[in-house]
Structures are given as structure tokens and as C-alpha cells.
Amino acid sequence: MNIILFDNDLRNRFLPLTYTRPVCEIRVGILTIKEKWEKWLGGDVSFITQDYLSEKYPIDLRKDNYLINGSVLPSEHLCKLISQMEINEAFLKDGELIAARINDEQFEMLLDDQDIEELEGVDLNDTPFLKLNNIWDIFKVNKQAIEDDFRLLTRKRESQPLSKTNTVIGDGQIFLEEGAKVECSILNVTEGPIYIGKNAEIMEGCMVRGGLALCDHAVLKMGAKVYGATTLGPHCKVGGEVSNSILLGYSNKAHDGYLGNSVLGEWCNLGADTNVSNLKNNYAEVKLWNYFSEKFDPTGLQFCGLIMGDHSKAGINTMFNTGSVVGCCANIFGSGFPRNFIPSYAWGGASGFSTFTTDKAFETIEKVMERRGIPFDTKDRLIMLRVFEESAKFRKWEKRE
């Protein structure tokens, strides 16, 4: 199957995470959405996304193509329906395109906004599957997504043995991949499973309440307290207290401090004793910055913490208000609470901001990525330059200078 995962207008609801990736590259549960479709359908996956992302995330068009909405998470029932699709068939839910099977000529018509008259629509309103409609859905659906991925990845497989130094509460829904290490920790699986990826480690004295996805090479540092449903992506290092949060990968919250109901992109770092409020003092509904409407919109949530884009950093003792949104390449430090929306390439804190220029920002990115043996290549550099341009309108101080 040639699978093409596409972004639609919902993409703007996932900024700042989608400044640097298609929606389907967001990690929710154990796997990214793209990885889920690869494992469920067994096909080759490419992308329809923003023009400036297309060199890093290219499209592979063939005679027979399965277009699938990149904000949709696969389910057994949905995958069975897609595998049985006929050519010229489309699946819809509440008027939104979920999947279609079309040829290359029809695809070109679709790109030109032409109607494909022979396309037959099928309503999926009675078909169960998870779908992300807003950025906060990433942590809202994470419990179910971890459970679904856990079943997918562990079916008919045996876990590596768990050390007897640990205390397990509940019926053993714990799976250790090759090279995973867990010692002298308390693991509670009464509320959800615990998945430990390849060469990942839970150090001594940790208290974990599932569901937890600790992905490949990630580390829970000594004495960490983690509540479900939490996902710590590849190569993340986490300490302190974390609840219902997702770190996409290569990000660190290595020391004490609280992070709850939050999503951090890649290559982020929260300094020691950084704390995030996820509940307002008056228990009111949380409003979150919307990049499309350019205002704070209601979320319907009582608990919502921090959304942070790729390559952003917070210094020691940083305090984030409930419902804070931080763009890409922001560097936040100093006393007091910074504003609830911090644009990309901001440098400063509660006392004010200046622009984190691209030469200085890229110098930091190169050093951080080099530590992991990953180059900051031309494709990534061009993407980050575009993010700088796209986000300029939000750096209001530049207009006053």
C-alpha cells in the first residue's frame, strides 16, 4: 500500500508543534501517528504538508494511493475498512475527509482543488477511532493511545525479565524491550500499562503509575514521580514530578519541578526546579493561545499546562502560568511568571523580551544536536529560518524597536 498522510486546515491548531513537522509526526501514545499507520497497514508512508516542510517530508505519488488524514489514529476497525477500500472511494466523518483511495490523475485534480466526480463517499460516523482536533487532545487521548500501542507492540511477544528489586502493583502489564533497565522502583499498573523501550532506563527510587511510555534510550532519573498517562519520547531525560504529559523526543526535564497536562516538542530543556501550573487558582476553564485566531480561545479544560515548540529552553526556577504556549527557539529565564504566550525566537522572561537572532539560535541548536550525534543539516536550517519569518508578526517588541 502506498499511504500518503495529509495535513489539512487543522494543522494550524497544532502550532507551534507543526511549525517543524506534519501533524502525523506528533507522538501520542508510544508511537508517532505515522509509525502507527506503518505498523497497522504495513505500507510505505509519505506526506502532504506545508511547502517549506516538503523537502524533509516528501510525497511519493504512485498509480494507486491511499490518502489518510494525518490527525487520525488507526484502529482495528478503521484499518480493516481502509484495507478493503475500492478505487474512487472516500471515507468521511462529520464532513471531514478521513481516507480516500485514488489514482495519480485524481490526485493531481485534488491538488488543483478540482472536484473528483466519480469519488464515492462513505460515512464513518459509526466507526470507532481516535482523532486529534486540537493540540490539547494530545494529552487528553494519551491514556487510550498508550493502551492501544501497548497491545499492538507486545502482541505475541515476551518481555525481557523485570528485576526482582522492583515492586509491582497490579497485574503485570509491564513490557521491557531489549536492553531496558529498571531497578528498585515502584511500578503501579492498575490504571494502565508501562512500556520500557530499547535501552531505556528507570533509575532507582522512581515511583511510576501507568500508563507510561518510556521510549527508546529515554531515562527516568532517580526518585522521579510519574503519573499516567505520560509519554517520554526517544532520548528524553526526566526527573522530578510529571503527570499526563508528552515529550516528543530528545527533550529534557532532568531535575525537580512539576510538569502536568503538557506537551513539549523536540530538543527542549526545562532547567532545574522549573514548575508548570496546570490549574488556575479559581478553577476556571483554561484558555490557550490560538495561532490562527491570534487570541486566547477556551479549551473546555480545567487542567492544562505548557505547550512548547522545538528547541525552546527554560532556565532554572522558571515558573509557567496555567495554559502557557511557547514557540520554537525561545529562551526563557529570570524571576516571575512570563506571559502566557511567548513567540518563537524570544529571549527573556517576565521583565521583557528581545529577539533570539538566528545566528545565535542556530549556534545553540548545533551544539545541542551534536551531543546526540545528529547534524543540524540544510533541510532543518531552512525550516527554522522559515519559522523565524512566519513567527515575526508575534514578536511585537520588534515593531517598537
N, C-alpha and C positions, 0 to 999 in steps of 0.2 A: 504494500500500500504506500502510495506517495501522499503523505499527510502534510498539509500546509496550515499552520496555526496562524490565525489572523487577529490583528488588533482592529477594534472599531472605535467609535467616539468615546466609549467607556474608558479608553486609555488615559484620558485627561484626569479621570477620577483617581488614578493611581500615581500621579505625580506626588513627590519627586522621585519615587522608585523607578518610574517608567521614563524618566529623562535618559536613563542609561541602559535600558533593556526593554524588550517586548513584554507584554503582560504575562505571557506563558513562561517566562524565565523567573517569575516570582516563586519562591519556595513557600509551600504551605503543606503542613504535614511533614513527612520525611523527605519527599521528593519535590522538585520543581514541577510545575504543570506540564512542561514539555517532557520531562522524564517520565511522568505518569503515562502520557499517551504513548510514548515509545514502548513502555513495558506492557501496556494493555493491548495495543494493536500490533506491535511488532514491526512497524513500518519505519520508513525514513521520514524525518521531520525537518521542515524548513519554515520560513516565516514570511508573513506580510506585516510590515511595521513601518515606522517613520522612515522617510528617505535617508536621513542622516545616520540611521542605525543599520541600514540595509547592507552595507559592506561587511559589517561584523556579523549580521544576522540575515544572510541572503535567502532568496527564494529559489526553489528548484521546481520548475514547471515541467510537467510531462503530459502525455496524451490523456491519462486518466488520473484525476486529482481528487483527494478528499480534503475539502476546506472545513476546518473546525475552529470554532470561536475560542480564542486563547484565554478567555476568562472562565471557561467551563472545565470542571474537574471530571475525569471519566468515572463512570460507574459500570458495574457489570451489565445492567440492563441497557444502558445507553450504548456501550461498546458493541453489544450484540446487534442492536438495531443498525449501527453505522456499518458494521461488517456485512450486513445484508442489504445495504443500500443499492438501488439501481442507478445507472447513469441518468442524469437530468432530475434527480430527486433532491429535495431540500427539507431539512428539519427546522421548525420554528418553535419558539416558546414566547408567548406574550408579544408576538410580532417581531421578535429579535431572531436573527439567523444564528442557529446553533451549529449546523453542519450542512454541507452540500457535496454532491459528487458530480463533477463537471469535467468536460474535456478542455483542451488548451484554447480552442477558439472561443468557447463560452467564457473562459477565464478572462481573456482579453476584453470581451464585451463587458464583463463585470467591472474591470478596472476602469473602463471608459464610462461607467455609470449608465450603461445601456441595459434595457430590460431583456432578460432571457425568457422569452415567451413560453418555451417548452418545459421550463423548470416546474416540477410538480411539488407543491408544498404540503408537508405533513405536520400536524400539530403534535407537540411533545408534552402538552400540559399535564399528562398523567404519568410521565416518565421521571423517576427519581434520579437526581444528580445534584451535586454541589456546584455553585457558581459564585464568583466574586463580582459584586456590583459596585462596591465601594472599598476604599483602602482599608477601612477598619474590619471588613469581612475577613481579612487575612487571619486576624487573631480570633474572630468570632467563630469561624468554622474549623479552627485548627484542631480541636479535640476530635471531631469526626474524621478529619483528613489524616491525622496520625493513626487512628484505628484502621482506616481503610488501607493506608500504605503498609501498616504493620502486617495485615493479613496478606497483602499482595507479595511483600518481600520475604515473608517467612514461611509461606505455604510449602509443605512437604520438605522443609529443611530443618536441620538440627542446629541449635545454638551452640556456640562454644561454651564450655563449662563456666559457671559462675563460682568465684572463690567463696569458700566457706567462712571467710572473715566477715561477710556481709550479712545483714538481717533483712529478710524479705517478708513483707506483709501482703497477703493476698495470694491468689492462685497463679503464680509464676509466669505471667505474660511478660517475660524478660527475654530479649534476644541479643546475643553478643556476636558480632561479626568477627572475622579473623583478626587477631592482634588487639582486640579490645581488652581493656583492663579496668576492673572495678575492685576496690579494696576497702574494707572497714567502713562501709556506708549503709544507710538505711534506705531501702527501696520499697515504696508502697505502690502496689499495682491494683488496688481496689477500685480506683477511679479511671484507670487507663493503662495501656501497656508502656513499657520502657524499651526503647531500641537504642543500642550502642553500636555505632558504625565501625568500619575498619580502622584499627589503630587509634580509636578514640579512648579517652580515659576519664574515669570518675575517681578523683583522688580521695584520700582518707577523710572520714568525718563528714561526708556530704549527706544531706537529707533530701531525698527525691520523692515527689508524689507524682505519679504518671497522670496523663500521658506525657512522655518525654521522647523527643527525637534528638539524640546526640550524634550528629553526622560524622562522616569520616574525618579522622585526625583532630576532632574537637576535644576540648579539655574542660571538665568541671574542676575548679581548683578547691583546695582543702576547705572543708567546712561550709561549702556553698549550700544554700537552701533554695530548692526549685519546686515550684508548684506547677501543675499542669494547667492548660495544655501548652507546653513550651517546646520550641524548635530551635536548636542551636546548630547552624549550618556548618559546612566543612571548615576546618581550621579555626573555628572560633575558640576563644578562651574566656571563661565566665566564672566569676566569683560573686560573693555577696548573696542578695536575695532577688529572685526573679520569679515572676508569675505571668502565665498566659502571654508570652512574648515570643517573637520570631526574630532571629538574627540570620539574614540570608546566607552569610558566609564570610570568612576572613575578617570578622569583626570581633572586638574585644571589649568586655566589661570585666576586667580581671580582678577587681578589688571590691571591698564592701560598698554598700549602697543599694538602693532599691530601683527595680525596673519592672513595671507592670503594664499589661494590656498595651503593648508597644510593638513596633516593627522597625528594625534597623537594617539598612542596606548592607552593601559590602564595603570592607576597608574602613569601617567606623571604629572609633575608640572613645570610651567613656572613662575619664580619669577617676582616680581613687575617690570614694565617697560621693560620687555623683548620684543624685537622687531624683526620681521622676514621680510627680504626683499623678495618680490616675483617678482621683475622686475629688470633686470640688467640696469645699467646706460646707456649702449649703445643700449638697447632694443634688444639685440641679443637673439638667441634661447638659452634656458636653457639646460645645460647638468646635468645629475643626476647620482650619483654613482650606478653602477650595480654590485651586489654581484656575479653574475655568470661570467661576463666577467672580473671582478675586475678592472674596469676602468670607467671613466665618459662617458656615452653614451648620444647622443642627444635625446631629448624628443619631438621635434616638437612644444614645448610650449614657449610662451613669458612670461607667468605668472606661476611661480612655486616656492613655499616657502619652508616649512620644512616638512620632513618625520621623525618621531621619534618613536622608538620602546618602548615596555612596560617598565615601572619602571625607565625611564630616567627623569632627573631633570635639570633645568637651574636656576642659581642664579639670583639675581636682576640685572637689566641693561644688561643682556646678549644680544648680537647682532648676529643674524644669517644671513649669506650671502644668496643670491638667490640660490635656489636649494641645500639646505643642507640636508644631511642624517645622522641621529644619531641612533646608535644601541640601544640595550636593556641595562638597568642598567648603563647608562652613567651619570656622574655628572659633569656639565659644569658650570664654574664660571670664574670671572675675567674680566678685561678690554680688548678691542679689539675684532676683529672678529676671532672666532675659524675657523679651517679648514672646508671645505665643506663636508668632510666625517669624522665622528667620530665613531670609532668602539665601540662595546659593551664593557661594563666594563671599560670605560675610565674615568679617574679622572683628571680634569684640564681645560685648555682653550687655548687661543691664545699663551700663553707663554710655552705651552707644556703639555704633559700628562704622568701620571703614571697609574698603574693598580688598579682599584677599586676591591679589593680582595673579594672573595665570602663571607667570614665570615662577613666583614663589610657591603657588599651589602645586604646580607640576613637579617642582623640586622635591616637595614632601611626598607626593604620590610615588615618584620613582624610588625614593628611599624605602618607603613602606612596602611596596610590591617586591622590591629587590630582596628583602628579607625572606620572602616566601619563594624566591627563585622564579618570579613571574615578571616578564618585561612589561613596561608601560609603552606599548607599541603605537605605531602611527594611527591605527584604527581607533584605539582608545583615546589617544590625544585629540583627534579630530572630533570625537564625540564630546569630550569635555570642553573643547573650545565652543562647540555649538551650544552646550548647556550654559556656558558663560554668556553667550549672546541672548539666548532665549530668556534667561532669568534677569537680564539687566533692568527690565522695567520695574522689578520688585525692589531693587536697591535704591530706594528713594533718596538716600543721602547723596548719591552721585549727582543728582539734579540740583542739589543745594550747594554743592562744592564749586 
